[in-house]
């Protein structure tokens, strides 16, 4: 005897995420077939009668995503509203951290024309480091997804985000450490910013992806 279990999936970014979950589910003993629809965020699993749905849910979690048994329409609407609220809060939090970095970029484009430049510019490096670290914490789901994909020996959009932002962040940290070691201070020289730092690239990229996830949740 076989049965079909429908799961609601959360955290998928693209069609490759759906393929990753399918691959993971098909590895379980007793699974005859599995199909994951990225557009509807659902998985349909054909399995032996004795397969516990919780086993399927745990397997999805091992892949770096969240899953639950498909709920009725009323509960589904509550779940969607909750997801939108969570995405909105993350976007607002990331925005708070991002605004100062945008202002730093404005200072860089209009040197000598903005009040407080001599105070702010030398401190941009260390402040941007702290702001970017905060954004990384808010967007940690992307790095967790990349880690799960790595465990499955595959790549997805989380992998691209993690690699791109991670390289920019680590390269900037490296240059900041070199500067501090050479100068003996975390302040830029002569009222100027520390060169070759790209914290805003990493931080703002994560913020834009968080914005995309919020818009995606609203559009569903």
N, C-alpha and C positions, 0 to 999 in steps of 0.2 A: 504494500500500500504506500502511496505517495501523497504528499500534501503540498500546497503552495502557501508560503508565508510572505506577506507584504510588509516591508519596513520603510519607515520614513528616515531619510538620510540627511544629516546636517554637516555643513563644512565643505561641501564639494565646490571646487573653483572652476573646473572645466571638464570636458569630456574625458580627459586622461585620468581624472580623479575617479570617474565612474568605472573606467576600465580597470583601475587599480583595485577598487573594491570588488568588482566581479572576479578578478584573478584570486583575490584573497579568499572569497567565499567558496570558490570552486575547489580550493585546496582541502576543505573540510571533508572528512569521511561521511558518507551518507548523502552528499549533495549531488543531485542529478544535473541540475542546471541553475544558473543565476544570471539575471539580467538587471542592470542598473540604468535607470533613465535619469540623465543629468537635468533635463528640463523640468521634470516633475519632482525631482529629488526623492525618488522611490526605488526600492529594490524588490524584485519578485524572485523568490527562491523556491525551486522545486526540490523537495528532499524526501527522505524516508519519513514515515509517520512518527517514529520515535525521536526525531531531532527536536531538541528544546530550542525555542526561539531565542532564549537568552544566550545560547551558544553562538548564534548568528550575530547577535548584537555585540558580543565580546570580540568576535572576529573582526567586525567592522571597526571597533575601537582600536584594535591592534594596528589597523591600517592608518590610524590617525584621524578618524572621523567619528561622528556621533550617530547613533541609530536608536530607533524605538519602534515598537509595533504600531502599525498604521492605526490612527485614531479616527473617530467619527468627525463629521464636518464641523460641528460646533466646537469640539475640543481642538480641531485643527486650526480654526480661526484664532482661538486663544493662544495657541502655540506660535502662530505667525505674528500675532501682535506682540508677544513676548520677545520674539527674535528681533523684530524691528526696534523695540525699545533698547535691547542690548546693543544692537549695531549703532543706534543713535548715540547712546552714552559713550561708546568707544570712539566714535567719530568726534564728539565734542571734546573728549579728553585728549585725543591726539591733536585736535585743532588748537587747544590751549598751549600745548608744547610746540606746535609748529609755527604759530604766529611770531614769536620772537625770532626764529630763524629766518622767516620771510623778511622781517625788519632788518636783520643783519645783512641780507642780500641787497636791500635798498641802500643801506649805508655804503656797501661796496660799489654800487653803480653810481652813486652821487657823492663822491668823496669831497669833504670839506664844506658841504652845503647843509648838513643836518646838525641840529643842536645836540650836544652830548657825545659827539663822535669820538673825541679824544679819550673819553672815559670808557665808552662801550667797546670800541674796536679792539683794544689790546686784550680784552677779556672774552672775546668771541669764541676762542678756541675751547677753553675749559667749560664755558656755559653751553656751547653747542654739544659738547660731549655729554653733559648731564641731560640736556633736552632730548637728544637722540636715544640715549639709554632708556629714558622714560617712554618714548614712543615704541621702542622695541618691546618693552614689557606689555604695553597695551596691545601690540600686534603679535604677541608671542604665538598665536595659533598658526601663523604662517611658518614659523621655524619648527614648531612641533609637527606640522604636516610634512615638512621637508625631511625631518628626521625619520618619520614613519616610512616615507617613500624610499629613503636610503636603506632602511631595514628590509624593505621588500625588493631591493636591488632594481629600482626603477626611478624615473624622474617625473615630476609634475610641475604645475605652475608654482606651487609652494617652493619647489627646489630652485626655480629661477629667481624668485623674489629673495629667498634666503641667500643665494650666492651673490646676487647683485648688491644688495644692501650690506651683506656681511663683509664683502671685499672693500667697499667704500668706507665702512666703519673701521675695520681693522687697519686699513692703510692710513686713515686719518689718525688713529690712536698711535700707530707707529711713528708717524711724522711729529705728532705732538710730544711723544716721549723723547725723540731725538732733539727736538727744539729745547725742551726743558733741561735735558742733560747737557746741552751745549751752552745755553745761555744761563741756566740756573734759575729760571723764573718761568711761570706759566703765562706771563704777560707779554704781549707783542712789543717790539722795540719802537721807540719814538712815536708812540700813539698809533701804531699800525697793527693790523691783525696778523696772526701767525700764518705763514704761507702754506700752501699744499694741504689744506684740510677740506674734507668733503662730507662732513657730518650732515649738512643740510640735504645733500643728495639722498643719503640713506633714510633720514628721518622723513622727508617730504614724500619720498616714494612709498614708504609704508603708509603714510597718511592718505595718499591718493588711493591706494588699494583698499584701505578701510572705508573710504568714501564709496568706492565701487561696490563693496560688499553691502553697504547700507542701501544704496540704490537698487541693488539686486534683490534685497529682501523686500523692499517696497514694491518692486515690480511683479513679484510672484503672486 
